[in-house]
Amino acid sequence: MSITVYSKPACVQCTATTRALAAKGLAFDLVDLTEDAEALARVTELGYRQAPVVMTGDDHWAGFRPDKIAALA
C-alpha cells in the first residue's frame, strides 16, 4: 500500500502525522503543497482545505488522525 502525505511547512498536525507514521514503521511519500501546485489542486478538488491530507489506496483524510494511522497495516 502506498501512503502519501500532503503537507505544508510549520504545520503541527503535519509533523504529528509523519512522526506517527514513521513510529509505526510505515513508508510514505511527503509532498509539500506550497511547492506543488498540481498536488494542491488535487487535494482541493477532493474538498480539503487543511493540511495534512493523507492518501492511502482508496482512503484519504485530513488532519492528524491517530485512529486512521493505527488502522494502517
Backbone as CSV, one residue per row, in Angstrom:
resi,resn,N_x,N_y,N_z,CA_x,CA_y,CA_z,C_x,C_y,C_z
1,MET,0.845,-1.172,0.000,0.000,0.000,0.000,0.891,1.236,0.000
2,SER,0.561,2.204,-0.839,1.327,3.439,-0.851,0.614,4.479,0.018
3,ILE,1.405,5.271,0.706,0.884,6.333,1.563,1.528,7.630,1.103
4,THR,0.704,8.643,0.862,1.203,9.962,0.500,0.654,10.967,1.501
5,VAL,1.539,11.788,2.037,1.155,12.839,2.974,1.399,14.177,2.282
6,TYR,0.332,14.925,2.086,0.419,16.265,1.518,0.464,17.232,2.689
7,SER,1.549,17.992,2.787,1.747,18.833,3.960,2.171,20.237,3.557
8,LYS,2.406,21.059,4.574,2.947,22.400,4.364,3.934,22.690,5.485
9,PRO,4.837,23.644,5.276,5.845,23.953,6.295,5.207,24.480,7.583
10,ALA,5.864,24.226,8.702,5.453,24.722,10.026,4.038,24.298,10.393
11,CYS,3.666,23.090,10.007,2.322,22.555,10.267,2.425,21.515,11.382
12,VAL,1.858,21.839,12.538,1.956,20.953,13.700,1.277,19.609,13.427
13,GLN,0.102,19.628,12.812,-0.601,18.380,12.519,0.145,17.551,11.477
14,CYS,0.808,18.221,10.540,1.609,17.500,9.537,2.765,16.768,10.203
15,THR,3.456,17.466,11.108,4.577,16.862,11.823,4.113,15.686,12.666
16,ALA,2.994,15.852,13.368,2.467,14.765,14.196,2.110,13.556,13.340
17,THR,1.542,13.801,12.167,1.149,12.711,11.273,2.366,11.954,10.763
18,THR,3.372,12.677,10.287,4.549,11.994,9.740,5.322,11.265,10.841
19,ARG,5.367,11.828,12.040,6.040,11.144,13.155,5.307,9.867,13.532
20,ALA,3.985,9.909,13.546,3.203,8.718,13.895,3.378,7.626,12.839
21,LEU,3.389,8.015,11.576,3.601,7.028,10.503,4.994,6.405,10.622
22,ALA,5.992,7.238,10.849,7.369,6.744,10.987,7.509,5.847,12.208
23,ALA,6.876,6.227,13.317,6.953,5.422,14.535,6.347,4.043,14.337
24,LYS,5.375,3.962,13.437,4.736,2.692,13.140,5.529,1.896,12.093
25,GLY,6.583,2.500,11.576,7.418,1.829,10.584,6.826,1.836,9.188
26,LEU,5.935,2.772,8.920,5.285,2.842,7.610,6.031,3.810,6.700
27,ALA,6.284,3.375,5.477,6.924,4.230,4.484,5.864,5.131,3.858
28,PHE,6.253,6.368,3.581,5.313,7.302,2.966,6.065,8.304,2.115
29,ASP,5.353,8.877,1.152,5.887,9.960,0.335,5.360,11.258,0.923
30,LEU,6.203,12.265,1.007,5.836,13.554,1.565,5.835,14.588,0.438
31,VAL,4.715,15.279,0.262,4.582,16.277,-0.792,4.254,17.618,-0.142
32,ASP,5.060,18.633,-0.438,4.855,19.976,0.099,3.862,20.715,-0.796
33,LEU,2.712,21.041,-0.241,1.654,21.699,-1.013,2.028,23.116,-1.428
34,THR,2.979,23.727,-0.739,3.385,25.081,-1.108,4.327,25.083,-2.311
35,GLU,4.845,23.910,-2.665,5.781,23.810,-3.787,5.244,23.019,-4.968
36,ASP,4.058,22.429,-4.830,3.498,21.579,-5.879,2.055,21.990,-6.160
37,ALA,1.881,22.851,-7.152,0.551,23.385,-7.484,-0.402,22.288,-7.929
38,GLU,0.112,21.283,-8.615,-0.733,20.171,-9.078,-1.267,19.376,-7.885
39,ALA,-0.424,19.134,-6.900,-0.861,18.419,-5.693,-1.891,19.245,-4.933
40,LEU,-1.674,20.552,-4.837,-2.629,21.429,-4.157,-3.980,21.389,-4.866
41,ALA,-3.975,21.402,-6.179,-5.226,21.322,-6.943,-5.930,19.992,-6.692
42,ARG,-5.162,18.909,-6.609,-5.722,17.578,-6.388,-6.443,17.500,-5.045
43,VAL,-5.815,17.972,-3.974,-6.455,17.875,-2.660,-7.614,18.866,-2.532
44,THR,-7.504,20.008,-3.197,-8.594,20.982,-3.185,-9.821,20.422,-3.900
45,GLU,-9.603,19.713,-5.003,-10.716,19.081,-5.734,-11.435,18.047,-4.877
46,LEU,-10.714,17.433,-3.946,-11.324,16.464,-3.037,-12.076,17.151,-1.894
47,GLY,-11.985,18.477,-1.827,-12.717,19.230,-0.823,-11.929,19.572,0.423
48,TYR,-10.636,19.293,0.426,-9.826,19.565,1.612,-9.335,21.006,1.610
49,ARG,-9.344,21.596,2.823,-8.883,22.974,2.987,-7.821,23.090,4.075
50,GLN,-7.404,21.951,4.639,-6.368,21.967,5.673,-5.368,20.860,5.403
51,ALA,-4.196,21.034,5.985,-3.155,20.014,5.865,-2.969,19.380,7.243
52,PRO,-2.468,18.181,7.279,-2.081,17.353,6.147,-3.283,16.645,5.532
53,VAL,-3.114,16.253,4.294,-4.054,15.344,3.652,-3.282,14.052,3.423
54,VAL,-3.834,12.952,3.925,-3.171,11.653,3.808,-3.978,10.790,2.850
55,MET,-3.294,10.207,1.870,-3.941,9.298,0.918,-3.300,7.934,1.037
56,THR,-4.157,6.919,1.230,-3.693,5.539,1.360,-4.598,4.664,0.520
57,GLY,-4.164,4.314,-0.656,-5.006,3.477,-1.509,-6.326,4.172,-1.815
58,ASP,-7.435,3.582,-1.369,-8.751,4.148,-1.642,-9.229,5.092,-0.553
59,ASP,-8.486,5.230,0.536,-8.908,6.059,1.662,-8.103,7.354,1.688
60,HIS,-8.699,8.405,2.200,-7.982,9.661,2.407,-8.671,10.449,3.503
61,TRP,-7.868,11.272,4.182,-8.401,12.103,5.260,-7.501,13.314,5.448
62,ALA,-8.006,14.283,6.222,-7.241,15.482,6.537,-7.050,15.583,8.040
63,GLY,-5.947,16.225,8.422,-5.660,16.438,9.832,-4.931,15.256,10.447
64,PHE,-4.539,15.428,11.696,-3.859,14.355,12.431,-4.919,13.400,12.951
65,ARG,-4.904,12.177,12.424,-5.915,11.169,12.770,-5.230,9.905,13.292
66,PRO,-4.912,9.865,14.590,-4.251,8.680,15.146,-5.066,7.408,14.939
67,ASP,-6.396,7.523,14.932,-7.238,6.347,14.713,-7.033,5.759,13.322
68,LYS,-6.927,6.621,12.319,-6.706,6.150,10.946,-5.306,5.572,10.795
69,ILE,-4.316,6.217,11.409,-2.942,5.731,11.325,-2.817,4.377,12.009
70,ALA,-3.468,4.203,13.159,-3.431,2.939,13.890,-4.045,1.806,13.073
71,ALA,-5.006,2.121,12.216,-5.684,1.096,11.421,-4.862,0.654,10.207
72,LEU,-3.791,1.382,9.885,-2.967,1.012,8.731,-2.106,-0.188,9.070
73,ALA,-1.986,-1.086,8.106,-1.178,-2.301,8.317,0.258,-2.074,7.915
